[in-house]
Amino acid sequence: MKTGKKLALTALALAAAAALAFLLWRFVGAGGPSADPGREAGTCTLSIDCVAILDHREDLDPDKAELVPEDGWILPETRVTFYEGESVFHVLLREMKKAGIHMEFADTPMYNSAYIEGIGNLYEFDCGQLSGWMYSVNGWYPNYGCSRYQLRDGDVVEWRYTCNLGVDI
């Protein structure tokens, strides 16, 4: 293939990737379906804790010790608004941006959901091989990803850091 054609194809591929990235940012970065202000709103309670780490400090990556709040709460129970069609993921993403709390996730097409890798710079495996983030809604831990759980008015969403596959939370 000639160099000119290679450059043109590369430029086209980069433009397509940039367009896709922009669309993903507009949808996911804006908090998902809530971008439509005409949708009906509801409220839920959101909280985020890493209290389990307080009992497992010996397993915590030493570089992460200063990130753990003294009381283990990253976000205390907070009443938040969500919009029709939004998932637990959409609300978490929006509220973390609003509060200035770092969050990282990966899209997992195989499960058609987002996987939360880290919140508040605390990541899976930072406190042992069985550690990471889990979520519950109304006390139930769904067996599917957070972007597949559609919220209902009054739901109580808890994000909790576990050091032992959920046994300790």
KOLKEFI-686014 format. One record per residue (C-alpha): x, y negated, z; residue number from 1. Coordinates in nm, 2 decimals. Example, Ala and Ser with C-alpha at 12.3 -4.5 7.8 and 13.67 -1.06 7.14 Angstrom:
2
   east  north     up   n
   1.23   0.45   0.78   1
   1.37   0.11   0.71   2
END
This chain:
169
   east  north     up   n
   0.00   0.00   0.00   1
   0.13  -0.34  -0.08   2
   0.23  -0.58   0.20   3
  -0.03  -0.84   0.10   4
  -0.31  -0.58   0.13   5
  -0.17  -0.45   0.46   6
  -0.17  -0.81   0.60   7
  -0.53  -0.87   0.47   8
  -0.66  -0.54   0.63   9
  -0.48  -0.62   0.95  10
  -0.63  -0.97   0.96  11
  -0.97  -0.83   0.88  12
  -0.94  -0.57   1.16  13
  -0.83  -0.84   1.41  14
  -1.12  -1.06   1.31  15
  -1.36  -0.77   1.36  16
  -1.21  -0.69   1.70  17
  -1.23  -1.05   1.80  18
  -1.59  -1.07   1.70  19
  -1.67  -0.75   1.89  20
  -1.49  -0.88   2.20  21
  -1.69  -1.20   2.18  22
  -2.02  -1.02   2.15  23
  -1.92  -0.80   2.45  24
  -1.82  -1.10   2.65  25
  -2.15  -1.28   2.57  26
  -2.35  -0.97   2.68  27
  -2.15  -0.83   2.97  28
  -1.97  -1.15   3.07  29
  -2.29  -1.35   3.09  30
  -2.43  -1.09   3.32  31
  -2.63  -0.89   3.07  32
  -3.00  -0.93   3.01  33
  -3.04  -1.21   3.25  34
  -2.92  -1.45   2.99  35
  -3.29  -1.48   2.89  36
  -3.44  -1.72   3.14  37
  -3.79  -1.62   3.03  38
  -3.76  -1.28   3.19  39
  -3.94  -1.21   3.52  40
  -3.71  -1.23   3.82  41
  -3.69  -1.02   4.13  42
  -3.46  -1.01   4.43  43
  -3.24  -0.75   4.59  44
  -2.98  -0.74   4.86  45
  -2.62  -0.68   4.77  46
  -2.33  -0.61   5.01  47
  -1.98  -0.48   4.96  48
  -1.76  -0.33   5.23  49
  -1.44  -0.14   5.28  50
  -1.49  -0.06   5.64  51
  -1.38   0.30   5.59  52
  -1.02   0.17   5.52  53
  -1.01   0.04   5.88  54
  -1.01   0.40   6.00  55
  -0.76   0.51   5.73  56
  -0.50   0.24   5.74  57
  -0.22   0.50   5.74  58
  -0.33   0.61   5.39  59
  -0.36   0.25   5.25  60
  -0.10   0.13   5.00  61
   0.11  -0.11   5.21  62
   0.09  -0.37   4.94  63
  -0.29  -0.38   4.98  64
  -0.30  -0.42   5.36  65
  -0.35  -0.80   5.34  66
  -0.65  -0.76   5.11  67
  -0.86  -0.58   5.36  68
  -1.08  -0.82   5.55  69
  -1.04  -0.79   5.93  70
  -1.40  -0.68   5.97  71
  -1.40  -0.47   5.64  72
  -1.67  -0.69   5.47  73
  -1.59  -0.83   5.13  74
  -1.94  -0.96   5.07  75
  -2.19  -0.95   5.36  76
  -2.56  -0.87   5.29  77
  -2.66  -1.13   5.04  78
  -3.00  -1.18   4.88  79
  -2.96  -1.22   4.50  80
  -3.19  -1.27   4.21  81
  -3.20  -1.03   3.92  82
  -3.40  -1.02   3.60  83
  -3.62  -0.76   3.43  84
  -3.41  -0.49   3.27  85
  -3.09  -0.57   3.47  86
  -2.89  -0.29   3.63  87
  -2.68  -0.27   3.95  88
  -2.38  -0.34   3.73  89
  -2.52  -0.66   3.58  90
  -2.59  -0.80   3.93  91
  -2.25  -0.69   4.07  92
  -2.06  -0.85   3.77  93
  -2.26  -1.18   3.80  94
  -2.23  -1.21   4.17  95
  -1.86  -1.13   4.18  96
  -1.80  -1.40   3.92  97
  -2.01  -1.64   4.12  98
  -1.83  -1.57   4.45  99
  -1.48  -1.57   4.28 100
  -1.42  -1.21   4.39 101
  -1.20  -1.01   4.15 102
  -1.36  -0.71   3.99 103
  -1.24  -0.46   3.73 104
  -1.44  -0.20   3.54 105
  -1.41   0.04   3.25 106
  -1.68   0.13   3.00 107
  -1.72   0.50   2.99 108
  -1.91   0.59   2.67 109
  -1.92   0.96   2.76 110
  -2.15   0.87   3.05 111
  -2.30   0.56   2.89 112
  -2.21   0.35   3.19 113
  -1.95   0.12   3.35 114
  -1.71   0.26   3.61 115
  -1.60   0.02   3.88 116
  -1.23   0.05   3.92 117
  -1.17  -0.22   4.17 118
  -1.34  -0.49   4.38 119
  -1.14  -0.76   4.57 120
  -0.82  -0.61   4.42 121
  -0.89  -0.28   4.61 122
  -0.88   0.00   4.36 123
  -0.95   0.37   4.34 124
  -0.66   0.57   4.50 125
  -0.53   0.27   4.70 126
  -0.62   0.46   5.02 127
  -0.55   0.82   4.92 128
  -0.63   1.06   4.64 129
  -1.00   1.07   4.73 130
  -1.06   0.70   4.76 131
  -1.26   0.46   4.55 132
  -1.59   0.27   4.51 133
  -1.94   0.42   4.55 134
  -2.27   0.25   4.54 135
  -2.61   0.33   4.69 136
  -2.96   0.19   4.64 137
  -3.19   0.20   4.93 138
  -2.96   0.45   5.11 139
  -2.94   0.69   4.81 140
  -2.62   0.75   4.62 141
  -2.72   0.80   4.25 142
  -2.53   1.07   4.06 143
  -2.49   0.84   3.76 144
  -2.32   0.51   3.67 145
  -2.42   0.17   3.81 146
  -2.51   0.03   3.47 147
  -2.78   0.29   3.43 148
  -2.96   0.21   3.75 149
  -3.24  -0.04   3.68 150
  -3.31  -0.26   3.97 151
  -3.66  -0.31   4.13 152
  -3.77  -0.59   4.35 153
  -3.66  -0.54   4.71 154
  -3.38  -0.29   4.64 155
  -3.09  -0.28   4.88 156
  -2.76  -0.23   4.69 157
  -2.45  -0.14   4.89 158
  -2.10  -0.10   4.74 159
  -1.88   0.09   4.98 160
  -1.51   0.19   4.96 161
  -1.46   0.55   5.05 162
  -1.13   0.71   5.15 163
  -1.27   1.07   5.13 164
  -1.52   1.11   4.84 165
  -1.80   0.95   5.04 166
  -1.78   1.17   5.35 167
  -1.66   0.87   5.56 168
  -1.92   0.63   5.46 169
END
